[in-house]
């Protein structure tokens, strides 16, 4: 979540997280899914192939 907090963008993709952290996209996606299940991030579909993730307002 640190990378998301420090991002200049209000929402990010798993690819962006992977590139920023230097990890594989599936690993970033799994971590984002875990954060979503814990209620720490939200997700939405930007298009049929692109999911975006963001930290909800506190």
CNS distance restraints for C-alpha pairs under 8 A (distance, minus, plus):
assign (resid   1 and name CA) (resid   5 and name CA) 6.20 0.50 0.50
assign (resid   2 and name CA) (resid   6 and name CA) 6.19 0.50 0.50
assign (resid   3 and name CA) (resid   7 and name CA) 6.08 0.50 0.50
assign (resid   3 and name CA) (resid  17 and name CA) 7.09 0.50 0.50
assign (resid   3 and name CA) (resid  20 and name CA) 7.32 0.50 0.50
assign (resid   3 and name CA) (resid  21 and name CA) 7.66 0.50 0.50
assign (resid   4 and name CA) (resid  11 and name CA) 7.72 0.50 0.50
assign (resid   4 and name CA) (resid  12 and name CA) 7.15 0.50 0.50
assign (resid   4 and name CA) (resid  17 and name CA) 7.64 0.50 0.50
assign (resid   4 and name CA) (resid  54 and name CA) 7.36 0.50 0.50
assign (resid   4 and name CA) (resid  55 and name CA) 7.51 0.50 0.50
assign (resid   5 and name CA) (resid  55 and name CA) 7.73 0.50 0.50
assign (resid  10 and name CA) (resid  54 and name CA) 6.44 0.50 0.50
assign (resid  11 and name CA) (resid  52 and name CA) 5.95 0.50 0.50
assign (resid  11 and name CA) (resid  53 and name CA) 5.30 0.50 0.50
assign (resid  11 and name CA) (resid  54 and name CA) 4.58 0.50 0.50
assign (resid  11 and name CA) (resid  55 and name CA) 7.75 0.50 0.50
assign (resid  12 and name CA) (resid  16 and name CA) 6.20 0.50 0.50
assign (resid  12 and name CA) (resid  17 and name CA) 7.10 0.50 0.50
assign (resid  12 and name CA) (resid  52 and name CA) 5.37 0.50 0.50
assign (resid  12 and name CA) (resid  53 and name CA) 5.28 0.50 0.50
assign (resid  12 and name CA) (resid  54 and name CA) 6.51 0.50 0.50
assign (resid  13 and name CA) (resid  17 and name CA) 6.42 0.50 0.50
assign (resid  13 and name CA) (resid  50 and name CA) 7.39 0.50 0.50
assign (resid  13 and name CA) (resid  51 and name CA) 6.23 0.50 0.50
assign (resid  13 and name CA) (resid  52 and name CA) 4.87 0.50 0.50
assign (resid  13 and name CA) (resid  53 and name CA) 6.10 0.50 0.50
assign (resid  14 and name CA) (resid  18 and name CA) 6.05 0.50 0.50
assign (resid  14 and name CA) (resid  25 and name CA) 6.08 0.50 0.50
assign (resid  14 and name CA) (resid  26 and name CA) 7.96 0.50 0.50
assign (resid  14 and name CA) (resid  28 and name CA) 5.60 0.50 0.50
assign (resid  14 and name CA) (resid  29 and name CA) 5.29 0.50 0.50
assign (resid  14 and name CA) (resid  32 and name CA) 7.40 0.50 0.50
assign (resid  14 and name CA) (resid  51 and name CA) 7.73 0.50 0.50
assign (resid  14 and name CA) (resid  52 and name CA) 7.55 0.50 0.50
assign (resid  14 and name CA) (resid  53 and name CA) 7.79 0.50 0.50
assign (resid  15 and name CA) (resid  19 and name CA) 6.07 0.50 0.50
assign (resid  15 and name CA) (resid  25 and name CA) 5.48 0.50 0.50
assign (resid  15 and name CA) (resid  28 and name CA) 7.50 0.50 0.50
assign (resid  16 and name CA) (resid  20 and name CA) 5.98 0.50 0.50
assign (resid  17 and name CA) (resid  21 and name CA) 6.02 0.50 0.50
assign (resid  17 and name CA) (resid  25 and name CA) 7.74 0.50 0.50
assign (resid  17 and name CA) (resid  28 and name CA) 6.18 0.50 0.50
assign (resid  18 and name CA) (resid  22 and name CA) 5.62 0.50 0.50
assign (resid  18 and name CA) (resid  23 and name CA) 4.83 0.50 0.50
assign (resid  18 and name CA) (resid  24 and name CA) 5.60 0.50 0.50
assign (resid  18 and name CA) (resid  25 and name CA) 5.05 0.50 0.50
assign (resid  18 and name CA) (resid  27 and name CA) 7.58 0.50 0.50
assign (resid  18 and name CA) (resid  28 and name CA) 5.37 0.50 0.50
assign (resid  19 and name CA) (resid  23 and name CA) 6.57 0.50 0.50
assign (resid  19 and name CA) (resid  24 and name CA) 7.82 0.50 0.50
assign (resid  19 and name CA) (resid  25 and name CA) 7.86 0.50 0.50
assign (resid  23 and name CA) (resid  27 and name CA) 6.74 0.50 0.50
assign (resid  23 and name CA) (resid  28 and name CA) 6.91 0.50 0.50
assign (resid  24 and name CA) (resid  28 and name CA) 6.53 0.50 0.50
assign (resid  25 and name CA) (resid  29 and name CA) 6.08 0.50 0.50
assign (resid  26 and name CA) (resid  30 and name CA) 6.12 0.50 0.50
assign (resid  27 and name CA) (resid  31 and name CA) 6.29 0.50 0.50
assign (resid  28 and name CA) (resid  32 and name CA) 6.16 0.50 0.50
assign (resid  29 and name CA) (resid  33 and name CA) 6.11 0.50 0.50
assign (resid  30 and name CA) (resid  34 and name CA) 6.26 0.50 0.50
assign (resid  31 and name CA) (resid  35 and name CA) 6.24 0.50 0.50
assign (resid  32 and name CA) (resid  36 and name CA) 6.08 0.50 0.50
assign (resid  32 and name CA) (resid  41 and name CA) 7.45 0.50 0.50
assign (resid  32 and name CA) (resid  53 and name CA) 7.67 0.50 0.50
assign (resid  33 and name CA) (resid  37 and name CA) 6.16 0.50 0.50
assign (resid  34 and name CA) (resid  38 and name CA) 6.30 0.50 0.50
assign (resid  35 and name CA) (resid  39 and name CA) 6.28 0.50 0.50
assign (resid  35 and name CA) (resid  40 and name CA) 5.18 0.50 0.50
assign (resid  35 and name CA) (resid  41 and name CA) 5.71 0.50 0.50
assign (resid  36 and name CA) (resid  40 and name CA) 5.68 0.50 0.50
assign (resid  36 and name CA) (resid  41 and name CA) 4.85 0.50 0.50
assign (resid  36 and name CA) (resid  42 and name CA) 5.88 0.50 0.50
assign (resid  36 and name CA) (resid  43 and name CA) 7.36 0.50 0.50
assign (resid  40 and name CA) (resid  55 and name CA) 6.58 0.50 0.50
assign (resid  40 and name CA) (resid  56 and name CA) 7.29 0.50 0.50
assign (resid  41 and name CA) (resid  53 and name CA) 6.58 0.50 0.50
assign (resid  41 and name CA) (resid  54 and name CA) 5.54 0.50 0.50
assign (resid  41 and name CA) (resid  55 and name CA) 4.57 0.50 0.50
assign (resid  41 and name CA) (resid  56 and name CA) 6.04 0.50 0.50
assign (resid  42 and name CA) (resid  53 and name CA) 5.63 0.50 0.50
assign (resid  42 and name CA) (resid  54 and name CA) 5.35 0.50 0.50
assign (resid  42 and name CA) (resid  55 and name CA) 6.11 0.50 0.50
assign (resid  42 and name CA) (resid  56 and name CA) 6.22 0.50 0.50
assign (resid  43 and name CA) (resid  51 and name CA) 6.75 0.50 0.50
assign (resid  43 and name CA) (resid  52 and name CA) 5.57 0.50 0.50
assign (resid  43 and name CA) (resid  53 and name CA) 4.40 0.50 0.50
assign (resid  43 and name CA) (resid  54 and name CA) 6.39 0.50 0.50
assign (resid  44 and name CA) (resid  51 and name CA) 5.67 0.50 0.50
assign (resid  44 and name CA) (resid  52 and name CA) 5.43 0.50 0.50
assign (resid  44 and name CA) (resid  53 and name CA) 6.62 0.50 0.50
assign (resid  45 and name CA) (resid  49 and name CA) 7.74 0.50 0.50
assign (resid  45 and name CA) (resid  50 and name CA) 5.95 0.50 0.50
assign (resid  45 and name CA) (resid  51 and name CA) 4.45 0.50 0.50
assign (resid  45 and name CA) (resid  52 and name CA) 6.08 0.50 0.50
assign (resid  46 and name CA) (resid  50 and name CA) 5.35 0.50 0.50
assign (resid  46 and name CA) (resid  51 and name CA) 5.63 0.50 0.50
assign (resid  46 and name CA) (resid  52 and name CA) 6.21 0.50 0.50
assign (resid  47 and name CA) (resid  51 and name CA) 7.13 0.50 0.50
